[in-house]
Amino acid sequence: MKITFLGHAGVLIESGDIRLACDPWFSDRGAFLSGWHQLPDNSAFAPVLDTATHVYVSHDHQDHFDFAVLAGLPPSVPLIMPNYPLPSWHRLVASLPNPTIILLDDDGVLNLGALRLRLMVSPTPRHQDSALLVEEESTGQVVVNLNDCQVGRDQLGAIAARYPRIDAVLAQFSGATWFPFVYAFPAAERAAAAAQKKLNSMRRWAHYMRGLQPRTAVAFAGPPALLDPTLAPYFRGDSSVFTTPVELQEWLRREQPDLAARCIAPLPGDALDVATAEAIPNAGIREQFGWDRVDEYLLAYAERRGVALERELALYPEQQHDLFDDFAAGFEALFDVAEKACREVDAVVGFEITGAGGGSWLVDFRELRVIRSAEPDEITPDYRFTLASRFLPPILRGELSWEEFFFSFRFRAWRPSIGSYNEALMSILRCSAPDDLAEYLRQVESRSPESSGTFRLDTRHGTFLVADTCPHLGTKLAAQDYAPERDVVVCPQHGWCFEVPTGHCRNGRTQLDMTRIDDDSVNGE
């Protein structure tokens, strides 16, 4: 097999007559209201896609699901995608003009020539993402493309058991979310939270590589370029979560030198000969770009993309009418389909909608009501989001979820502290279409009770039975996640910390169940 890197999470995997493109992202519109752009510019490699025989798309985020690119593929090119349950996913897929779309379920298998593809879906309903396991049966070569799918410890074990020898693992290494830099925390707290988030992202990447032990460990799928001048400071500021390959390599050399020796961070046009593990650099891209001169590059890149960026933002004009009724109707529809889940938010959320048609509005999840705030101090919100009214209509029309809008970074936010993250609120906003929210809750409720359990944890405070599922996004926990020097259980996915012996979470408004036990009470365990 041969892998050619197309930029961000895009790759072309070649085997015989099969040329499988994965997550190709080339649009000059970027993604998420033009908040994100490819780094470096990969437009010169878009013609590679003309030779693809098949295309795999991992999930619906716009830096993976490039609608314009997918819709422009020849009719003869099949699209391979996960069969996610959310109705919005099926609406998105159905809107493509492509005649052949192959939907695979979790652990579904598809044979393409000498390649055997196996799909793996993220284990929690809160994350609609997938990974692709690619085996060349004639040679036994195996490539695991995790992109930014966050897989659990059990899934890593299953991959390692199925493929004793793995040639390459491709995984995201950089942060990609809006926390903490959009929040009005004190500067020092923002900087500390960002540094921890960078560290968590690198640790997660290393956790995958240690679990799968590939010959070549590939760091890719980020960071994005923030070319809009209003967003650019987020990329390099003290509160940036965007790890560069230089930072990753420096950390690996200090902490895990064996991984540093096997790690590559390819640029667009680079290739990997899977049989020999030889990395083949593209000289042309290196003449244009280097991480040691990224600031200079971004200034010139922003100038080149300026017209495309302005064209994209012009699609969201200033509003001519009051948006409150539509805003209220959107949340009332969520109350109707998910009263219990909405009440579990247990908060009043303020929305400051600036510009024509906006106002100060409150969503009261305790009383299930949406109200105009006549006086700024009439009701004090527990959380607050501030955004321009021009971006609200596509959210209200269901063309853009609240989560997709948040990925644009075109908003500001406030909450009482870094540790007051509200997962119940974010679950509602992730599934902001009523039918999506209803389906998501069905998925959560249908999870087998056997999928959640406990593990035994011996600490200086005594012995505990601890819930083995992180309440943040459902990652499996185990005794090895205990950090005795800090007296916390640390989630291997996002670094959330749960204090021993209370189970108190330092990162969000939640708790991990911990029950003190006597040795005799666990049937000799």
KOLMARVEX-961944 format. One record per residue (C-alpha): residue number from 1; x negated, y, z negated; residue in one letter. Coordinates in Angstrom, 1 decimal. Layout:
! residues N
R   k     xx     yy     zz r
R NUM      X      Y      Z a
...
This chain:
! residues 525
R   k     xx     yy     zz r
R   1    0.0    0.0    0.0 m
R   2   -0.9    3.6    0.5 k
R   3    0.5    6.6   -1.4 i
R   4    0.5   10.1    0.1 t
R   5    1.4   12.8   -2.4 f
R   6    3.8   15.4   -1.0 l
R   7    3.8   17.9   -3.9 g
R   8    5.6   18.0   -7.3 h
R   9    7.3   14.5   -7.6 a
R  10    7.3   13.8   -3.9 g
R  11    5.4   10.8   -2.5 v
R  12    5.3    8.7    0.6 l
R  13    4.7    5.0    0.0 i
R  14    3.5    3.1    3.1 e
R  15    3.5   -0.7    3.6 s
R  16    3.5   -2.1    7.1 g
R  17    6.3   -0.5    9.0 d
R  18    8.0    0.9    5.9 i
R  19    7.5    4.5    5.0 r
R  20    9.4    5.2    1.8 l
R  21    9.6    8.9    0.8 a
R  22   10.5    9.6   -2.9 c
R  23   12.0   12.8   -4.2 d
R  24   10.9   15.1   -1.3 p
R  25   11.2   18.8   -2.3 w
R  26   10.3   21.2    0.5 f
R  27   13.0   23.9    0.5 s
R  28   11.6   27.5    0.5 d
R  29   14.6   28.4   -1.7 r
R  30   12.9   26.5   -4.4 g
R  31   15.3   25.2   -7.0 a
R  32   17.6   26.4   -9.8 f
R  33   18.5   29.8   -8.4 l
R  34   15.0   30.1   -7.0 s
R  35   13.6   30.1  -10.5 g
R  36   11.3   27.2   -9.5 w
R  37    9.0   26.7   -6.5 h
R  38    6.6   24.0   -5.5 q
R  39    3.1   24.4   -7.0 l
R  40    1.1   24.6   -4.8 p
R  41    3.1   25.4   -1.7 d
R  42    3.6   22.1    0.0 n
R  43    5.4   23.3    3.1 s
R  44    2.6   22.3    5.4 a
R  45    3.3   18.7    4.5 f
R  46    7.0   18.7    5.3 a
R  47    6.5   17.1    8.8 p
R  48    5.3   14.0    7.0 v
R  49    9.0   13.4    6.2 l
R  50    9.7   13.1    9.9 d
R  51    8.1    9.6    9.9 t
R  52   10.0    8.3    6.8 a
R  53   12.0    5.1    7.3 t
R  54   13.8    5.4    3.9 h
R  55   14.2    8.0    1.2 v
R  56   14.7    7.5   -2.5 y
R  57   16.1   10.2   -4.8 v
R  58   15.8    9.6   -8.5 s
R  59   18.4   12.1   -9.9 h
R  60   20.3   15.2   -9.2 d
R  61   17.9   17.9  -10.4 h
R  62   17.2   20.3   -7.5 q
R  63   13.5   19.7   -7.6 d
R  64   14.2   16.1   -6.7 h
R  65   17.5   16.3   -4.9 f
R  66   16.7   18.9   -2.2 d
R  67   20.1   19.0   -0.5 f
R  68   18.8   20.9    2.6 a
R  69   16.0   18.3    3.2 v
R  70   18.3   15.3    2.6 l
R  71   21.0   16.7    4.8 a
R  72   18.5   17.3    7.6 g
R  73   17.2   13.7    7.8 l
R  74   17.9   11.7   10.9 p
R  75   21.1    9.6   10.7 p
R  76   18.9    6.4   11.0 s
R  77   17.2    7.1    7.6 v
R  78   19.0    5.4    4.7 p
R  79   19.1    7.2    1.4 l
R  80   18.5    5.0   -1.7 i
R  81   19.9    6.4   -5.0 m
R  82   21.1    5.3   -8.4 p
R  83   24.8    4.5   -8.9 n
R  84   25.3    6.9  -11.8 y
R  85   28.7    6.9  -13.5 p
R  86   29.2   10.7  -13.7 l
R  87   31.9   12.0  -11.2 p
R  88   29.8   15.0  -10.3 s
R  89   27.0   12.7   -9.1 w
R  90   29.4   10.9   -6.7 h
R  91   30.8   14.2   -5.5 r
R  92   27.2   15.4   -4.8 l
R  93   26.3   12.2   -2.9 v
R  94   29.5   12.2   -1.0 a
R  95   28.9   15.8    0.2 s
R  96   25.8   14.7    2.1 l
R  97   26.3   14.0    5.8 p
R  98   23.9   11.0    5.8 n
R  99   25.8    7.9    7.1 p
R 100   23.8    5.3    5.2 t
R 101   23.6    5.7    1.4 i
R 102   22.5    2.7   -0.7 i
R 103   23.6    3.0   -4.4 l
R 104   21.7    0.7   -6.8 l
R 105   22.7   -0.1  -10.3 d
R 106   20.3   -0.4  -13.2 d
R 107   17.9   -3.3  -12.5 d
R 108   19.2   -3.4   -8.9 g
R 109   16.8   -4.8   -6.3 v
R 110   16.4   -3.9   -2.6 l
R 111   14.0   -5.5   -0.2 n
R 112   12.4   -3.3    2.5 l
R 113   10.0   -5.3    4.7 g
R 114    7.2   -6.4    2.4 a
R 115    8.4   -4.1   -0.4 l
R 116   10.6   -5.2   -3.2 r
R 117   12.2   -2.2   -5.0 l
R 118   13.7   -2.4   -8.4 r
R 119   15.6    0.5  -10.0 l
R 120   15.4    1.3  -13.7 m
R 121   17.8    3.8  -15.2 v
R 122   17.0    5.9  -18.3 s
R 123   18.4    4.1  -21.3 p
R 124   20.5    6.9  -22.8 t
R 125   23.8    8.2  -21.3 p
R 126   22.5   11.7  -22.1 r
R 127   19.8   11.4  -19.5 h
R 128   20.9   10.7  -15.9 q
R 129   17.5    9.8  -14.4 d
R 130   15.8    6.8  -12.8 s
R 131   12.4    5.2  -12.1 a
R 132   11.5    3.0   -9.1 l
R 133    9.3   -0.1   -9.4 l
R 134    7.7   -0.9   -6.1 v
R 135    6.1   -4.3   -5.5 e
R 136    4.3   -5.4   -2.2 e
R 137    5.0   -9.1   -2.3 e
R 138    2.3  -10.1    0.2 s
R 139   -0.5   -8.6   -1.9 t
R 140    1.0   -8.4   -5.4 g
R 141    0.3   -4.7   -5.6 q
R 142    2.7   -2.8   -7.9 v
R 143    3.4    0.9   -8.2 v
R 144    5.7    2.3  -11.0 v
R 145    7.1    5.7  -10.1 n
R 146    8.5    7.1  -13.3 l
R 147    8.7   10.7  -11.9 n
R 148   10.2   12.5  -14.9 d
R 149   12.5    9.6  -16.1 c
R 150   12.1    9.1  -19.8 q
R 151   12.1    5.3  -20.4 v
R 152   12.2    3.6  -23.7 g
R 153    9.7    1.3  -25.4 r
R 154   11.8   -1.7  -24.6 d
R 155   11.8   -0.8  -20.9 q
R 156    8.1   -0.3  -20.9 l
R 157    7.7   -3.8  -22.4 g
R 158   10.0   -5.2  -19.8 a
R 159    8.0   -3.6  -17.0 i
R 160    4.7   -4.9  -18.4 a
R 161    6.2   -8.4  -18.9 a
R 162    7.4   -8.5  -15.3 r
R 163    4.2   -7.1  -13.8 y
R 164    1.1   -8.2  -15.7 p
R 165   -1.0   -6.2  -13.3 r
R 166    0.1   -2.7  -12.3 i
R 167   -2.0   -0.7   -9.8 d
R 168   -0.6    2.8  -10.3 a
R 169    1.9    4.6  -12.6 v
R 170    3.2    8.0  -11.6 l
R 171    4.6   10.1  -14.4 a
R 172    5.4   13.7  -15.3 q
R 173    2.9   15.3  -17.8 f
R 174    4.1   18.9  -18.1 s
R 175    7.0   20.5  -19.9 g
R 176    9.9   21.8  -17.7 a
R 177   12.6   23.2  -20.0 t
R 178   13.5   26.7  -21.3 w
R 179   12.6   26.1  -24.9 f
R 180   11.1   28.0  -26.6 p
R 181   10.3   30.9  -24.3 f
R 182   13.9   32.2  -23.6 v
R 183   14.6   32.3  -27.4 y
R 184   14.3   35.4  -29.6 a
R 185   12.1   33.7  -32.1 f
R 186    9.2   35.6  -33.7 p
R 187    6.2   35.5  -31.3 a
R 188    4.1   33.3  -33.6 a
R 189    6.8   30.7  -34.0 e
R 190    7.5   30.7  -30.2 r
R 191    3.8   30.1  -29.5 a
R 192    3.5   27.3  -32.1 a
R 193    6.6   25.6  -30.7 a
R 194    5.3   25.9  -27.1 a
R 195    1.9   24.4  -28.1 a
R 196    3.7   21.5  -29.8 q
R 197    5.9   21.0  -26.7 k
R 198    2.8   20.8  -24.5 k
R 199    1.2   18.3  -26.8 l
R 200    4.4   16.2  -26.9 n
R 201    4.5   16.1  -23.1 s
R 202    0.9   14.9  -22.9 m
R 203    1.4   12.3  -25.6 r
R 204    4.5   11.0  -23.8 r
R 205    2.5   10.7  -20.5 w
R 206   -0.2    8.8  -22.4 a
R 207    2.3    6.6  -24.2 h
R 208    3.6    5.4  -20.8 y
R 209    0.1    4.8  -19.5 m
R 210   -0.9    2.9  -22.7 r
R 211    2.2    0.8  -22.4 g
R 212    1.7   -0.2  -18.8 l
R 213   -2.1   -0.1  -18.4 q
R 214   -2.4    0.8  -14.7 p
R 215   -5.6    0.9  -12.8 r
R 216   -4.7    4.4  -11.8 t
R 217   -2.8    6.8  -14.0 a
R 218   -1.2    9.6  -12.0 v
R 219   -0.2   12.9  -13.5 a
R 220    2.3   14.7  -11.3 f
R 221    5.8   16.2  -11.0 a
R 222    4.8   19.6  -12.4 g
R 223    4.4   22.3  -13.4 p
R 224    6.6   24.5  -11.1 p
R 225    5.6   27.9   -9.9 a
R 226    7.7   30.8  -11.3 l
R 227    7.4   33.4   -8.5 l
R 228   10.2   35.8   -9.5 d
R 229    8.3   38.7  -11.3 p
R 230   10.9   38.6  -14.1 t
R 231   10.1   34.9  -14.8 l
R 232    6.4   34.8  -14.0 a
R 233    5.2   35.7  -17.5 p
R 234    6.8   32.4  -18.8 y
R 235    4.2   30.4  -16.8 f
R 236    1.0   31.7  -18.5 r
R 237    2.2   33.4  -21.7 g
R 238    1.6   32.1  -25.2 d
R 239    5.1   30.6  -25.2 s
R 240    4.6   28.7  -22.0 s
R 241    5.4   24.9  -22.0 v
R 242    3.8   24.3  -18.6 f
R 243    0.7   22.1  -19.0 t
R 244   -1.8   22.2  -16.2 t
R 245   -3.9   19.2  -15.1 p
R 246   -6.9   21.0  -16.5 v
R 247   -5.3   21.1  -19.9 e
R 248   -4.3   17.4  -19.7 l
R 249   -7.8   16.3  -18.7 q
R 250   -9.4   18.3  -21.5 e
R 251   -7.0   16.7  -24.0 w
R 252   -7.5   13.2  -22.6 l
R 253  -11.3   13.5  -22.8 r
R 254  -11.0   14.4  -26.4 r
R 255   -8.3   12.0  -27.5 e
R 256   -8.2    9.2  -25.0 q
R 257  -11.3    9.1  -22.8 p
R 258  -10.4    5.7  -21.3 d
R 259   -7.3    7.2  -19.8 l
R 260   -9.2   10.3  -18.7 a
R 261  -11.4    8.1  -16.6 a
R 262   -8.4    6.5  -14.8 r
R 263   -6.3    9.7  -14.5 c
R 264   -5.8   11.6  -11.2 i
R 265   -3.7   14.8  -10.7 a
R 266   -3.2   14.9   -7.0 p
R 267   -2.5   17.9   -4.8 l
R 268   -0.2   17.8   -1.8 p
R 269   -1.8   15.8    1.0 g
R 270   -4.0   13.7   -1.3 d
R 271   -3.7   10.0   -0.9 a
R 272   -4.3    6.8   -3.0 l
R 273   -5.4    3.5   -1.5 d
R 274   -3.5    1.2   -3.9 v
R 275   -5.6   -1.8   -3.0 a
R 276   -9.0   -0.2   -3.8 t
R 277   -7.7    2.5   -6.3 a
R 278   -9.6    5.0   -4.2 e
R 279   -8.3    8.5   -4.4 a
R 280   -8.6   10.4   -1.1 i
R 281   -8.6   14.2   -1.5 p
R 282   -7.2   16.5    1.1 n
R 283   -9.8   19.1    1.9 a
R 284   -7.4   21.6    3.5 g
R 285   -5.2   22.1    0.4 i
R 286   -8.3   22.6   -1.7 r
R 287   -9.4   25.5    0.5 e
R 288   -6.2   27.2   -0.4 q
R 289   -5.6   26.2   -4.0 f
R 290   -7.4   25.3   -7.2 g
R 291   -6.3   25.3  -10.8 w
R 292   -9.3   27.5  -11.6 d
R 293   -7.8   30.2   -9.5 r
R 294   -4.1   29.7  -10.0 v
R 295   -3.3   33.2  -11.2 d
R 296   -4.6   34.8   -8.0 e
R 297   -2.9   32.1   -5.9 y
R 298    0.5   32.7   -7.6 l
R 299    0.4   36.5   -6.8 l
R 300   -0.1   35.8   -3.1 a
R 301    2.4   32.9   -3.1 y
R 302    5.0   35.2   -4.6 a
R 303    4.5   37.7   -1.9 e
R 304    4.9   35.1    0.8 r
R 305    8.1   33.7   -0.7 r
R 306    9.6   37.1   -1.5 g
R 307   12.0   37.2    1.4 v
R 308   13.3   33.7    0.7 a
R 309   13.7   34.5   -3.0 l
R 310   15.6   37.7   -2.3 e
R 311   17.8   35.8    0.2 r
R 312   18.7   33.2   -2.4 e
R 313   19.5   35.8   -5.1 l
R 314   21.7   37.7   -2.6 a
R 315   24.1   34.7   -2.7 l
R 316   25.1   35.8   -6.2 y
R 317   26.5   39.4   -5.8 p
R 318   27.8   41.6   -8.5 e
R 319   31.3   40.8   -9.5 q
R 320   34.4   42.8   -8.7 q
R 321   36.8   41.4  -11.3 h
R 322   37.0   40.4  -14.9 d
R 323   35.7   36.9  -15.4 l
R 324   37.0   36.2  -18.9 f
R 325   40.2   34.3  -18.0 d
R 326   38.2   31.9  -15.8 d
R 327   35.5   31.6  -18.5 f
R 328   38.1   30.8  -21.1 a
R 329   39.9   28.3  -18.9 a
R 330   36.6   26.4  -18.3 g
R 331   36.0   25.8  -22.0 f
R 332   39.7   25.1  -22.7 e
R 333   39.5   22.3  -20.1 a
R 334   36.6   20.8  -22.1 l
R 335   38.6   21.1  -25.4 f
R 336   41.4   19.2  -23.7 d
R 337   39.4   16.2  -22.7 v
R 338   37.0   16.0  -25.6 a
R 339   38.5   17.5  -28.8 e
R 340   36.5   15.4  -31.2 k
R 341   33.2   16.0  -29.4 a
R 342   33.9   19.7  -29.2 c
R 343   34.7   20.0  -32.9 r
R 344   31.4   18.2  -33.7 e
R 345   29.6   21.2  -32.3 v
R 346   30.8   22.9  -35.6 d
R 347   29.7   26.4  -34.4 a
R 348   30.8   29.6  -32.9 v
R 349   28.8   30.3  -29.7 v
R 350   28.5   33.8  -28.4 g
R 351   28.1   34.6  -24.7 f
R 352   26.9   38.0  -23.7 e
R 353   27.8   38.4  -20.1 i
R 354   26.1   41.5  -18.8 t
R 355   27.2   43.4  -15.7 g
R 356   30.5   44.0  -14.0 a
R 357   33.3   41.5  -15.0 g
R 358   31.5   40.5  -18.2 g
R 359   31.7   41.2  -21.9 g
R 360   31.1   39.8  -25.3 s
R 361   32.9   36.5  -25.6 w
R 362   33.0   33.8  -28.3 l
R 363   33.6   30.1  -27.9 v
R 364   34.8   28.8  -31.3 d
R 365   34.2   25.1  -31.3 f
R 366   35.6   24.8  -34.9 r
R 367   39.0   26.2  -34.0 e
R 368   38.9   25.3  -30.2 l
R 369   39.5   28.8  -29.0 r
R 370   37.8   31.3  -26.7 v
R 371   38.2   34.9  -27.6 i
R 372   37.0   38.4  -26.6 r
R 373   34.8   40.0  -29.3 s
R 374   36.4   43.4  -29.8 a
R 375   33.8   44.4  -32.4 e
R 376   30.2   43.1  -32.3 p
R 377   30.4   42.0  -36.0 d
R 378   33.9   40.7  -36.0 e
R 379   32.8   37.1  -35.9 i
R 380   29.1   36.3  -36.3 t
R 381   28.1   33.6  -33.7 p
R 382   25.9   30.7  -34.8 d
R 383   24.3   30.6  -31.3 y
R 384   24.1   33.1  -28.5 r
R 385   23.4   33.1  -24.8 f
R 386   22.9   36.2  -22.6 t
R 387   23.2   36.1  -18.8 l
R 388   24.2   38.3  -15.9 a
R 389   27.8   38.1  -14.7 s
R 390   26.6   37.4  -11.1 r
R 391   25.5   33.9  -12.0 f
R 392   28.7   32.9  -13.9 l
R 393   31.1   32.2  -10.9 p
R 394   29.2   29.2   -9.6 p
R 395   29.2   27.7  -13.1 i
R 396   32.9   28.3  -13.5 l
R 397   33.6   26.8  -10.0 r
R 398   31.7   23.6  -10.9 g
R 399   29.0   24.2   -8.3 e
R 400   26.3   24.6  -11.1 l
R 401   26.3   23.0  -14.5 s
R 402   25.3   25.1  -17.5 w
R 403   22.2   22.8  -17.8 e
R 404   21.2   23.5  -14.2 e
R 405   21.6   27.2  -14.8 f
R 406   19.5   27.0  -18.0 f
R 407   16.7   25.4  -15.8 f
R 408   16.7   28.7  -13.8 s
R 409   15.3   30.4  -16.9 f
R 410   17.5   33.4  -16.0 r
R 411   19.0   33.9  -19.4 f
R 412   18.0   34.7  -23.0 r
R 413   19.1   32.8  -26.1 a
R 414   19.2   33.1  -29.9 w
R 415   19.7   30.6  -32.7 r
R 416   18.9   30.9  -36.4 p
R 417   15.7   29.0  -36.3 s
R 418   13.6   26.5  -34.3 i
R 419   15.0   23.7  -36.4 g
R 420   18.7   24.6  -35.7 s
R 421   18.9   22.9  -32.3 y
R 422   22.5   21.6  -31.8 n
R 423   22.6   18.4  -29.8 e
R 424   26.4   18.3  -29.9 a
R 425   26.5   21.7  -28.2 l
R 426   23.9   20.8  -25.6 m
R 427   25.8   17.6  -24.7 s
R 428   28.9   19.6  -24.0 i
R 429   27.0   22.1  -21.8 l
R 430   25.1   19.3  -20.0 r
R 431   28.4   17.8  -18.9 c
R 432   30.2   21.0  -18.2 s
R 433   32.7   19.5  -15.8 a
R 434   35.7   18.0  -17.7 p
R 435   35.6   14.7  -15.9 d
R 436   31.9   14.4  -16.5 d
R 437   32.3   15.1  -20.2 l
R 438   35.0   12.5  -20.4 a
R 439   32.9    9.9  -18.6 e
R 440   29.8   10.7  -20.7 y
R 441   31.8   10.1  -23.9 l
R 442   33.1    6.8  -22.5 r
R 443   29.6    5.8  -21.8 q
R 444   28.5    6.7  -25.3 v
R 445   31.4    4.9  -27.0 e
R 446   31.0    1.8  -24.9 s
R 447   27.4    1.2  -25.9 r
R 448   27.1   -2.2  -27.6 s
R 449   26.8   -2.0  -31.4 p
R 450   23.9   -4.5  -31.0 e
R 451   21.9   -1.8  -29.1 s
R 452   21.4    0.1  -32.4 s
R 453   19.8   -1.4  -35.4 g
R 454   17.2   -0.7  -38.1 t
R 455   13.5   -1.3  -38.7 f
R 456   11.7   -1.8  -42.0 r
R 457    9.3    1.0  -43.0 l
R 458    6.8    0.8  -45.8 d
R 459    5.7    4.2  -47.1 t
R 460    4.2    5.8  -50.2 r
R 461    7.8    6.6  -51.3 h
R 462    8.8    3.0  -51.1 g
R 463   10.4    0.7  -48.5 t
R 464   13.2    1.8  -46.3 f
R 465   15.5    0.5  -43.6 l
R 466   15.5    3.2  -40.9 v
R 467   17.9    3.6  -38.0 a
R 468   16.0    2.7  -34.8 d
R 469   17.7    5.2  -32.5 t
R 470   16.6    8.9  -32.3 c
R 471   19.7   11.0  -32.8 p
R 472   18.4   13.5  -30.2 h
R 473   18.5   11.6  -26.9 l
R 474   18.8    8.0  -28.1 g
R 475   15.1    6.9  -27.8 t
R 476   14.3    3.6  -29.6 k
R 477   12.1    4.1  -32.8 l
R 478    9.9    1.6  -34.6 a
R 479    7.6    1.4  -37.6 a
R 480    4.7    2.3  -35.4 q
R 481    6.2    5.8  -35.0 d
R 482    5.6    6.6  -38.7 y
R 483    2.9    9.2  -39.2 a
R 484    1.8    8.6  -42.9 p
R 485   -0.5   11.7  -43.0 e
R 486    2.6   13.9  -42.3 r
R 487    5.2   11.6  -43.9 d
R 488    7.4   11.7  -40.9 v
R 489    8.8    9.4  -38.2 v
R 490    7.9   10.9  -34.9 v
R 491   10.0   10.2  -31.8 c
R 492    7.7    9.1  -29.0 p
R 493    9.7   10.9  -26.3 q
R 494   10.1   14.4  -27.5 h
R 495    8.1   14.5  -30.7 g
R 496   11.1   15.1  -33.0 w
R 497   10.0   14.6  -36.6 c
R 498   12.2   13.0  -39.4 f
R 499   11.0   13.5  -42.9 e
R 500   10.5   10.5  -45.3 v
R 501   12.4    9.8  -47.5 p
R 502   15.3   12.1  -46.7 t
R 503   15.5   11.6  -42.9 g
R 504   15.8   15.4  -42.5 h
R 505   15.0   16.5  -38.9 c
R 506   12.5   19.4  -38.5 r
R 507   13.6   20.1  -34.9 n
R 508   17.4   20.1  -34.8 g
R 509   20.6   20.0  -36.8 r
R 510   20.7   16.2  -37.4 t
R 511   19.3   13.5  -39.5 q
R 512   17.8   10.0  -39.2 l
R 513   19.5    7.4  -41.5 d
R 514   17.0    6.0  -44.1 m
R 515   18.1    3.6  -46.9 t
R 516   15.7    2.6  -49.7 r
R 517   15.6   -1.1  -50.2 i
R 518   14.1   -3.7  -52.6 d
R 519   12.1   -6.5  -51.1 d
R 520   14.7   -9.0  -52.3 d
R 521   17.6   -7.3  -50.6 s
R 522   16.4   -7.9  -47.0 v
R 523   16.6  -11.7  -47.0 n
R 524   12.9  -12.2  -47.4 g
R 525   12.0   -9.8  -44.5 e
